[in-house]
Amino acid sequence: MRRAFADRRGVDLIAGEVRLSPCESQLPVGYGVLGPVLGAVLSSADIAGLGWRAIFLINLPIGLATVLFALRFIPESREQQARRLDPLGMLLSSAGLLLLAYPLTVGGEKQWPTWSFVMLVAGALVLAAFVAQQRAKTRKDGSALVALSLFQSKAFAGGLAAQLVFGLVSGVFLLTWVLFMQSGLGLTPGQFAPASVAISIGGMAGAMLASKWAGAHMRRVPQAGAALIALILVGYQLLVSAQQTSMPFVAAVAPMILVGTGFGMVGAGLAGLTLSQVGHEDAGSAAGLFNTAMQLGTALGIAVASVVFFNHAPAGSDGTTVTEAFAGSIWYVVTALAVMWALMFRLPKPVKTA
């Protein structure tokens, strides 16, 4: 199973020029090892002239198989007291998030035109209207799209904030790392695939560790994961700064196994701690907010990357410039990890044993 790990921008090297394009990426938690390899094969095959867009063809057979297996093996469930639909809430929330996410994702690429700031302000206003509408809907019939009472929980609010920063960290690091590997070290998408597999393997190992230790250590697991990522990235930054474009492939890839392990510990541990505090009746609302925080954080990460990376290494930059920009961006990632680590103190404390 592949879990959402944040949208990033895909990278192709065509005629020596860096080309950015929106494509899907996944956080290492549960990330399928075959995914990067198949993606590289499809990108290189250029099916029907689709280029990198051919990676989305992977979703067709997987989606179809999921539907068929679900119809066959998953029993139907019904809510005895089903809530009414909230179409106005769905419209306001979707519009507000779109108005925020779109300029954050493409604004840097367009050099932050006036319309991007207008959309951000409009998005904030629409989301403010959404909150007001949700409060009125709750008072009226208790069937609001989002249970605002969730934010009264210290653990949930803290976990949601940490998830937002986690998305930002993922958006900045994974985007700039792909650019470094392809544009700095000169790897093709096919050569880069094994590198992304290293993160995937580490991510699955980290998720298993989180599952094993969660009961006894609680928030220590995701905090340890954040600390592990930060520690490895500090060493990685020093290595990149010293080796520059001559950095060996093994040296560039091997540390990513531990980075992936840290991502897995944070992703699995944070989700379990945050959502475990939520009652059954609000589970759907809480899960939706949790996933939205990741996606919004990723959009913020892409916006930050446009400032900390692309201002120093615009499209067409040579490998040395790209490498230096990546090395500098790592410090922003480490700072964000420290903020996320601190936010996790709002999560439940470790279980004391006799």
DRENVO-206557 format. One record per residue (C-alpha): residue number from 0; chain; x, y, z. Coordinates in steps of 0.1 Angstrom, whole numbers, plus 5000, padded with zeros to 4 digits. Layout:
! DRENVO-206557
REC; NUM; A; X; Y; Z
...
//
This chain:
! DRENVO-206557
REC; 0; A; 5000; 5000; 5000
REC; 1; A; 5013; 5035; 4992
REC; 2; A; 5006; 5063; 5016
REC; 3; A; 5004; 5099; 5006
REC; 4; A; 5037; 5116; 5013
REC; 5; A; 5033; 5149; 4999
REC; 6; A; 5031; 5162; 4964
REC; 7; A; 5064; 5175; 4951
REC; 8; A; 5075; 5187; 4916
REC; 9; A; 5089; 5160; 4893
REC; 10; A; 5122; 5166; 4876
REC; 11; A; 5133; 5157; 4841
REC; 12; A; 5166; 5164; 4825
REC; 13; A; 5159; 5172; 4789
REC; 14; A; 5187; 5186; 4767
REC; 15; A; 5206; 5196; 4798
REC; 16; A; 5178; 5218; 4811
REC; 17; A; 5159; 5214; 4844
REC; 18; A; 5122; 5211; 4838
REC; 19; A; 5098; 5211; 4867
REC; 20; A; 5064; 5196; 4865
REC; 21; A; 5037; 5187; 4891
REC; 22; A; 5037; 5150; 4898
REC; 23; A; 5028; 5128; 4927
REC; 24; A; 5052; 5117; 4954
REC; 25; A; 5046; 5097; 4986
REC; 26; A; 5060; 5100; 5021
REC; 27; A; 5082; 5070; 5028
REC; 28; A; 5056; 5055; 5052
REC; 29; A; 5044; 5024; 5034
REC; 30; A; 5059; 5037; 5001
REC; 31; A; 5060; 5008; 4976
REC; 32; A; 5095; 4999; 4966
REC; 33; A; 5084; 4992; 4930
REC; 34; A; 5068; 5026; 4926
REC; 35; A; 5100; 5046; 4919
REC; 36; A; 5113; 5019; 4895
REC; 37; A; 5081; 5017; 4875
REC; 38; A; 5078; 5055; 4875
REC; 39; A; 5113; 5058; 4860
REC; 40; A; 5105; 5031; 4834
REC; 41; A; 5073; 5049; 4823
REC; 42; A; 5090; 5083; 4823
REC; 43; A; 5118; 5070; 4801
REC; 44; A; 5094; 5051; 4778
REC; 45; A; 5075; 5084; 4770
REC; 46; A; 5042; 5066; 4762
REC; 47; A; 5021; 5084; 4737
REC; 48; A; 5043; 5115; 4741
REC; 49; A; 5032; 5119; 4778
REC; 50; A; 5067; 5122; 4791
REC; 51; A; 5067; 5122; 4830
REC; 52; A; 5029; 5123; 4830
REC; 53; A; 5029; 5086; 4821
REC; 54; A; 5036; 5078; 4858
REC; 55; A; 4999; 5083; 4865
REC; 56; A; 4991; 5053; 4844
REC; 57; A; 5003; 5032; 4874
REC; 58; A; 4971; 5043; 4892
REC; 59; A; 4948; 5028; 4866
REC; 60; A; 4953; 4990; 4873
REC; 61; A; 4959; 4996; 4910
REC; 62; A; 4927; 5017; 4913
REC; 63; A; 4907; 4991; 4894
REC; 64; A; 4920; 4962; 4914
REC; 65; A; 4913; 4981; 4946
REC; 66; A; 4877; 4987; 4936
REC; 67; A; 4872; 4951; 4927
REC; 68; A; 4888; 4937; 4958
REC; 69; A; 4868; 4961; 4980
REC; 70; A; 4835; 4951; 4965
REC; 71; A; 4844; 4915; 4970
REC; 72; A; 4860; 4914; 5004
REC; 73; A; 4851; 4946; 5024
REC; 74; A; 4817; 4943; 5041
REC; 75; A; 4792; 4972; 5039
REC; 76; A; 4789; 4994; 5070
REC; 77; A; 4761; 5017; 5079
REC; 78; A; 4758; 5045; 5105
REC; 79; A; 4727; 5042; 5126
REC; 80; A; 4725; 5079; 5130
REC; 81; A; 4740; 5093; 5098
REC; 82; A; 4747; 5130; 5097
REC; 83; A; 4733; 5152; 5070
REC; 84; A; 4755; 5163; 5041
REC; 85; A; 4771; 5197; 5043
REC; 86; A; 4774; 5208; 5007
REC; 87; A; 4781; 5245; 5016
REC; 88; A; 4809; 5234; 5039
REC; 89; A; 4824; 5212; 5012
REC; 90; A; 4823; 5240; 4987
REC; 91; A; 4838; 5266; 5011
REC; 92; A; 4866; 5243; 5023
REC; 93; A; 4875; 5231; 4988
REC; 94; A; 4875; 5267; 4974
REC; 95; A; 4896; 5280; 5003
REC; 96; A; 4922; 5253; 5002
REC; 97; A; 4925; 5256; 4964
REC; 98; A; 4930; 5294; 4966
REC; 99; A; 4958; 5287; 4991
REC; 100; A; 4974; 5257; 4976
REC; 101; A; 4976; 5268; 4940
REC; 102; A; 4996; 5300; 4945
REC; 103; A; 5018; 5284; 4970
REC; 104; A; 5026; 5256; 4945
REC; 105; A; 5031; 5277; 4913
REC; 106; A; 5037; 5312; 4927
REC; 107; A; 5074; 5308; 4930
REC; 108; A; 5077; 5294; 4895
REC; 109; A; 5059; 5325; 4882
REC; 110; A; 5080; 5349; 4902
REC; 111; A; 5051; 5356; 4927
REC; 112; A; 5028; 5377; 4905
REC; 113; A; 5001; 5400; 4920
REC; 114; A; 4974; 5374; 4914
REC; 115; A; 4992; 5349; 4937
REC; 116; A; 4989; 5372; 4967
REC; 117; A; 4953; 5381; 4958
REC; 118; A; 4945; 5343; 4958
REC; 119; A; 4962; 5338; 4992
REC; 120; A; 4942; 5366; 5008
REC; 121; A; 4910; 5353; 4992
REC; 122; A; 4918; 5318; 5004
REC; 123; A; 4922; 5330; 5040
REC; 124; A; 4889; 5349; 5038
REC; 125; A; 4871; 5319; 5024
REC; 126; A; 4884; 5296; 5051
REC; 127; A; 4874; 5322; 5077
REC; 128; A; 4839; 5321; 5062
REC; 129; A; 4841; 5283; 5063
REC; 130; A; 4849; 5283; 5101
REC; 131; A; 4819; 5306; 5107
REC; 132; A; 4796; 5284; 5086
REC; 133; A; 4808; 5253; 5105
REC; 134; A; 4800; 5269; 5138
REC; 135; A; 4765; 5279; 5127
REC; 136; A; 4760; 5244; 5112
REC; 137; A; 4770; 5227; 5144
REC; 138; A; 4746; 5249; 5164
REC; 139; A; 4718; 5242; 5139
REC; 140; A; 4718; 5204; 5135
REC; 141; A; 4752; 5191; 5146
REC; 142; A; 4761; 5179; 5111
REC; 143; A; 4790; 5202; 5102
REC; 144; A; 4817; 5189; 5079
REC; 145; A; 4844; 5195; 5104
REC; 146; A; 4841; 5189; 5142
REC; 147; A; 4856; 5221; 5155
REC; 148; A; 4856; 5207; 5190
REC; 149; A; 4886; 5186; 5179
REC; 150; A; 4908; 5217; 5183
REC; 151; A; 4900; 5218; 5220
REC; 152; A; 4922; 5187; 5224
REC; 153; A; 4958; 5196; 5231
REC; 154; A; 4971; 5164; 5216
REC; 155; A; 4951; 5167; 5184
REC; 156; A; 4959; 5204; 5179
REC; 157; A; 4996; 5197; 5186
REC; 158; A; 4997; 5167; 5163
REC; 159; A; 4980; 5186; 5135
REC; 160; A; 5005; 5215; 5138
REC; 161; A; 5034; 5189; 5137
REC; 162; A; 5018; 5173; 5107
REC; 163; A; 5017; 5206; 5089
REC; 164; A; 5054; 5212; 5095
REC; 165; A; 5061; 5176; 5085
REC; 166; A; 5045; 5183; 5052
REC; 167; A; 5066; 5214; 5048
REC; 168; A; 5098; 5194; 5056
REC; 169; A; 5089; 5168; 5031
REC; 170; A; 5081; 5193; 5004
REC; 171; A; 5113; 5212; 5008
REC; 172; A; 5137; 5183; 5012
REC; 173; A; 5124; 5158; 4987
REC; 174; A; 5120; 5184; 4960
REC; 175; A; 5155; 5199; 4964
REC; 176; A; 5171; 5165; 4969
REC; 177; A; 5157; 5153; 4936
REC; 178; A; 5170; 5184; 4919
REC; 179; A; 5204; 5178; 4935
REC; 180; A; 5206; 5142; 4924
REC; 181; A; 5195; 5149; 4888
REC; 182; A; 5208; 5184; 4881
REC; 183; A; 5237; 5185; 4905
REC; 184; A; 5251; 5149; 4901
REC; 185; A; 5237; 5145; 4866
REC; 186; A; 5216; 5113; 4872
REC; 187; A; 5189; 5104; 4848
REC; 188; A; 5154; 5095; 4861
REC; 189; A; 5163; 5058; 4856
REC; 190; A; 5195; 5062; 4876
REC; 191; A; 5177; 5081; 4903
REC; 192; A; 5151; 5053; 4909
REC; 193; A; 5173; 5031; 4931
REC; 194; A; 5181; 5062; 4952
REC; 195; A; 5144; 5067; 4959
REC; 196; A; 5140; 5030; 4967
REC; 197; A; 5166; 5036; 4996
REC; 198; A; 5142; 5061; 5012
REC; 199; A; 5113; 5037; 5007
REC; 200; A; 5130; 5008; 5024
REC; 201; A; 5140; 5030; 5053
REC; 202; A; 5105; 5044; 5055
REC; 203; A; 5090; 5010; 5059
REC; 204; A; 5116; 5000; 5085
REC; 205; A; 5108; 5032; 5104
REC; 206; A; 5070; 5025; 5103
REC; 207; A; 5076; 4991; 5117
REC; 208; A; 5097; 5005; 5145
REC; 209; A; 5069; 5030; 5153
REC; 210; A; 5044; 5003; 5154
REC; 211; A; 5065; 4982; 5177
REC; 212; A; 5075; 5009; 5202
REC; 213; A; 5044; 5031; 5201
REC; 214; A; 5027; 5016; 5232
REC; 215; A; 5056; 5020; 5256
REC; 216; A; 5073; 5051; 5242
REC; 217; A; 5045; 5072; 5227
REC; 218; A; 5057; 5105; 5215
REC; 219; A; 5094; 5095; 5219
REC; 220; A; 5091; 5076; 5187
REC; 221; A; 5082; 5105; 5163
REC; 222; A; 5105; 5128; 5183
REC; 223; A; 5134; 5103; 5178
REC; 224; A; 5126; 5101; 5141
REC; 225; A; 5127; 5139; 5138
REC; 226; A; 5161; 5140; 5157
REC; 227; A; 5174; 5111; 5135
REC; 228; A; 5165; 5130; 5103
REC; 229; A; 5181; 5162; 5115
REC; 230; A; 5213; 5145; 5126
REC; 231; A; 5218; 5127; 5093
REC; 232; A; 5210; 5158; 5073
REC; 233; A; 5236; 5178; 5092
REC; 234; A; 5262; 5152; 5083
REC; 235; A; 5248; 5150; 5047
REC; 236; A; 5251; 5188; 5043
REC; 237; A; 5288; 5187; 5053
REC; 238; A; 5294; 5159; 5029
REC; 239; A; 5277; 5176; 5000
REC; 240; A; 5295; 5209; 5007
REC; 241; A; 5329; 5190; 5007
REC; 242; A; 5322; 5167; 4977
REC; 243; A; 5301; 5190; 4955
REC; 244; A; 5293; 5175; 4921
REC; 245; A; 5320; 5148; 4925
REC; 246; A; 5300; 5131; 4953
REC; 247; A; 5299; 5093; 4948
REC; 248; A; 5266; 5077; 4941
REC; 249; A; 5268; 5054; 4972
REC; 250; A; 5276; 5084; 4994
REC; 251; A; 5247; 5103; 4981
REC; 252; A; 5222; 5074; 4985
REC; 253; A; 5233; 5054; 5016
REC; 254; A; 5223; 5081; 5042
REC; 255; A; 5188; 5082; 5027
REC; 256; A; 5181; 5048; 5043
REC; 257; A; 5183; 5064; 5077
REC; 258; A; 5165; 5096; 5066
REC; 259; A; 5137; 5073; 5053
REC; 260; A; 5137; 5055; 5087
REC; 261; A; 5132; 5088; 5104
REC; 262; A; 5104; 5098; 5081
REC; 263; A; 5087; 5064; 5088
REC; 264; A; 5090; 5069; 5125
REC; 265; A; 5075; 5104; 5123
REC; 266; A; 5048; 5096; 5099
REC; 267; A; 5035; 5064; 5115
REC; 268; A; 5040; 5076; 5151
REC; 269; A; 5025; 5110; 5146
REC; 270; A; 4994; 5097; 5129
REC; 271; A; 4988; 5071; 5156
REC; 272; A; 4993; 5095; 5185
REC; 273; A; 4972; 5123; 5170
REC; 274; A; 4942; 5102; 5158
REC; 275; A; 4941; 5078; 5188
REC; 276; A; 4928; 5107; 5209
REC; 277; A; 4897; 5111; 5188
REC; 278; A; 4863; 5096; 5195
REC; 279; A; 4847; 5073; 5169
REC; 280; A; 4821; 5098; 5160
REC; 281; A; 4847; 5124; 5149
REC; 282; A; 4872; 5099; 5133
REC; 283; A; 4863; 5109; 5097
REC; 284; A; 4866; 5146; 5104
REC; 285; A; 4899; 5141; 5122
REC; 286; A; 4915; 5120; 5095
REC; 287; A; 4904; 5145; 5069
REC; 288; A; 4920; 5174; 5088
REC; 289; A; 4952; 5153; 5094
REC; 290; A; 4956; 5145; 5057
REC; 291; A; 4948; 5181; 5047
REC; 292; A; 4975; 5194; 5070
REC; 293; A; 5000; 5172; 5052
REC; 294; A; 4990; 5184; 5018
REC; 295; A; 4989; 5221; 5028
REC; 296; A; 5022; 5217; 5045
REC; 297; A; 5037; 5203; 5013
REC; 298; A; 5024; 5233; 4993
REC; 299; A; 5040; 5255; 5019
REC; 300; A; 5072; 5235; 5014
REC; 301; A; 5072; 5240; 4977
REC; 302; A; 5067; 5278; 4983
REC; 303; A; 5096; 5278; 5007
REC; 304; A; 5118; 5258; 4983
REC; 305; A; 5112; 5285; 4956
REC; 306; A; 5128; 5310; 4981
REC; 307; A; 5156; 5290; 4996
REC; 308; A; 5166; 5270; 4965
REC; 309; A; 5153; 5284; 4932
REC; 310; A; 5164; 5320; 4940
REC; 311; A; 5199; 5306; 4942
REC; 312; A; 5197; 5281; 4914
REC; 313; A; 5171; 5290; 4887
REC; 314; A; 5163; 5267; 4858
REC; 315; A; 5193; 5261; 4837
REC; 316; A; 5219; 5265; 4865
REC; 317; A; 5250; 5243; 4863
REC; 318; A; 5256; 5214; 4887
REC; 319; A; 5278; 5233; 4911
REC; 320; A; 5252; 5261; 4916
REC; 321; A; 5224; 5235; 4921
REC; 322; A; 5246; 5216; 4946
REC; 323; A; 5254; 5247; 4966
REC; 324; A; 5217; 5257; 4967
REC; 325; A; 5207; 5223; 4979
REC; 326; A; 5234; 5224; 5007
REC; 327; A; 5220; 5257; 5018
REC; 328; A; 5184; 5245; 5018
REC; 329; A; 5193; 5217; 5042
REC; 330; A; 5197; 5241; 5071
REC; 331; A; 5161; 5253; 5066
REC; 332; A; 5149; 5217; 5067
REC; 333; A; 5169; 5211; 5100
REC; 334; A; 5153; 5242; 5115
REC; 335; A; 5118; 5230; 5106
REC; 336; A; 5126; 5196; 5121
REC; 337; A; 5135; 5213; 5154
REC; 338; A; 5102; 5232; 5154
REC; 339; A; 5083; 5199; 5146
REC; 340; A; 5102; 5181; 5174
REC; 341; A; 5091; 5209; 5199
REC; 342; A; 5055; 5207; 5188
REC; 343; A; 5054; 5170; 5196
REC; 344; A; 5056; 5178; 5233
REC; 345; A; 5019; 5185; 5230
REC; 346; A; 5014; 5148; 5222
REC; 347; A; 5006; 5122; 5249
REC; 348; A; 5034; 5115; 5273
REC; 349; A; 5052; 5081; 5274
REC; 350; A; 5035; 5054; 5293
REC; 351; A; 5052; 5047; 5327
REC; 352; A; 5058; 5011; 5335
REC; 353; A; 5065; 4997; 5369
//
